[in-house]
Amino acid sequence: MYFKWLLSLLLICMLKLNSALALTQDISLTIMVKSSLEMEYVIAKSICKLLDRELRISHTFGGSNTLECNVRFDESVDEIITKIEQNQFQYAIVKRDELFKRPSNLAIRSVMYFSTEKNYIFITNQNVDPEIIKEINYGILNHLLEFQYLHSSFKGFDEDNLIVKQKIPLHMGTLKFSDEWKNEKKRRFTEVD
């Protein structure tokens, strides 16, 4: 009798863990960067690696979602930003200074901010589905410790400095993620009088 009860409890915990850790939808992203010799490329490949880790966890728990994550090069930051604005491509990683040299545009939204020796911003178009942006944020922050060890410049990454408002607005999916993440953290701690 105890064995059945324990097995039932274990099955319930695994199902709850499945929904907490797994990708819940198919994701396809192409991240535009300027060069393979710059930190933008390392960040883009790291994002793909962490999302792939999230996909593998999903498959371990019986998920059947897919992930297609690629990095594409363009020599000009102006062209990259124009393609994001025009929704030809949906994701890019650019240096903060290069983005702020351009006039502000209402179509560009920030997904994450990477503070390294030079600051980088993971940007997207405002039309990208907020649920996909939430999935990307969860995929990265669920594996933050691994992210910190992928490159020596990533040691200072933490949840407080990855999601910060810069001069461009945050994407709605990042805002929703931030609220859910903070509420989840509050539920982990109980106050004792």
C-alpha positions in Angstrom: 0.0 0.0 0.0 2.8 2.4 0.9 4.6 1.5 -2.3 1.5 2.5 -4.4 1.2 5.7 -2.5 4.9 6.5 -2.9 4.8 5.7 -6.6 1.7 7.9 -7.1 3.5 10.8 -5.3 6.6 10.3 -7.4 4.5 10.4 -10.6 2.7 13.6 -9.6 6.1 15.3 -8.8 7.5 14.2 -12.1 4.5 15.6 -14.0 4.7 18.9 -12.1 8.5 19.0 -12.8 7.8 18.4 -16.5 5.6 21.5 -16.8 8.1 23.6 -14.9 11.2 22.6 -16.8 10.2 21.7 -20.4 9.7 23.7 -23.5 6.0 24.0 -24.0 6.1 24.9 -27.7 8.2 24.7 -30.8 10.8 27.4 -31.1 12.6 28.5 -34.2 15.1 31.4 -34.0 17.8 32.8 -36.1 20.0 35.2 -34.2 21.8 37.8 -36.3 25.3 38.9 -35.3 27.9 41.0 -36.9 30.9 38.7 -36.9 32.0 35.3 -35.7 35.1 36.9 -34.1 33.1 39.1 -31.7 31.4 38.4 -28.3 28.0 38.6 -30.0 28.6 35.3 -31.7 29.7 33.6 -28.4 26.5 34.9 -26.7 24.3 33.8 -29.6 25.8 30.3 -29.6 25.5 30.1 -25.8 21.8 31.0 -26.0 21.3 28.2 -28.6 23.2 25.8 -26.3 21.0 26.6 -23.3 17.8 26.3 -25.2 19.0 23.0 -26.6 19.6 21.9 -23.0 16.0 22.9 -22.1 14.8 20.9 -25.2 16.6 17.8 -24.0 15.0 18.1 -20.6 11.6 18.4 -22.3 12.3 15.3 -24.3 13.4 13.4 -21.2 10.0 14.0 -19.7 8.2 12.9 -22.9 7.9 16.3 -24.6 7.9 16.4 -28.4 8.7 20.0 -29.1 11.3 21.1 -31.5 14.0 23.8 -31.5 15.8 25.3 -34.4 18.4 27.8 -33.3 20.8 29.3 -35.9 23.3 32.1 -36.0 23.5 34.3 -39.1 26.1 36.9 -40.0 25.7 40.4 -41.4 28.6 42.8 -41.7 26.6 45.9 -40.9 24.8 46.6 -37.6 22.6 49.1 -39.4 21.5 46.3 -41.8 20.9 43.9 -38.9 18.7 46.5 -37.0 16.9 47.4 -40.2 16.1 43.7 -40.8 14.8 43.3 -37.2 12.7 46.5 -37.6 11.2 45.2 -40.8 10.6 41.8 -39.3 12.8 40.0 -41.9 14.6 38.4 -39.0 13.4 38.4 -35.4 16.5 38.2 -33.2 19.9 39.9 -33.0 22.6 40.6 -30.6 24.2 44.0 -30.9 26.6 46.1 -28.9 24.7 48.6 -26.8 26.7 51.6 -28.0 26.0 50.7 -31.7 22.3 50.4 -31.0 22.1 53.7 -29.2 23.9 55.6 -32.0 20.8 55.0 -34.1 17.6 57.0 -33.7 15.2 55.2 -31.5 12.6 53.0 -33.2 9.3 51.7 -31.8 9.7 48.3 -33.4 12.8 47.2 -31.5 12.4 45.5 -28.1 15.0 44.2 -25.6 14.9 40.6 -24.6 18.0 40.5 -22.4 21.0 42.7 -21.5 24.5 41.1 -21.3 26.9 43.1 -19.3 30.5 42.1 -20.3 33.6 44.1 -21.1 31.4 45.7 -23.8 27.7 45.6 -23.2 25.4 43.7 -25.5 21.6 43.6 -26.0 19.6 40.7 -27.2 16.9 42.4 -29.3 13.8 41.4 -31.2 10.9 42.8 -33.0 7.8 43.9 -31.0 5.6 41.5 -33.1 7.3 38.3 -31.8 4.9 36.2 -29.7 5.4 37.1 -26.0 5.0 33.4 -25.1 8.1 32.5 -27.2 10.1 35.3 -25.5 9.0 33.9 -22.1 10.2 30.4 -23.2 13.6 31.9 -24.2 14.0 33.7 -20.9 13.1 30.6 -18.9 15.5 28.5 -21.0 18.3 30.8 -20.2 17.6 31.5 -16.5 16.8 27.8 -15.7 20.4 27.1 -16.8 22.1 30.3 -15.5 24.8 28.4 -13.7 25.8 26.6 -16.9 25.7 30.0 -18.8 28.1 31.5 -16.3 30.6 28.7 -17.0 30.4 28.8 -20.8 32.8 31.8 -21.1 34.9 33.7 -18.6 33.1 37.0 -19.4 29.8 35.5 -18.3 30.8 35.0 -14.6 28.9 38.1 -13.5 25.6 37.1 -15.2 22.8 36.8 -12.8 19.0 37.2 -13.0 19.2 40.8 -11.8 21.5 42.1 -14.4 20.2 40.1 -17.4 16.7 41.6 -17.3 17.2 45.3 -16.9 15.6 48.2 -18.7 17.9 50.2 -21.0 17.0 53.0 -23.3 14.9 50.6 -25.4 11.8 49.1 -24.0 11.7 45.5 -22.8 9.6 43.0 -24.9 6.2 42.2 -23.4 7.3 38.5 -23.1 10.3 39.6 -21.0 8.1 41.7 -18.7 5.7 38.7 -18.3 8.6 36.4 -17.6 10.1 38.8 -15.0 6.8 39.0 -13.1 6.3 35.3 -13.1 10.0 34.7 -12.1 9.8 37.1 -9.2 6.5 35.7 -8.0 7.9 32.2 -8.2 10.9 33.2 -6.1 8.6 34.8 -3.5 6.7 31.5 -3.2 9.9 29.6 -2.4 10.5 31.5 0.8 8.2 31.4 3.8 8.3 34.1 6.5 8.7 33.0 10.0 7.5 35.1 12.9 
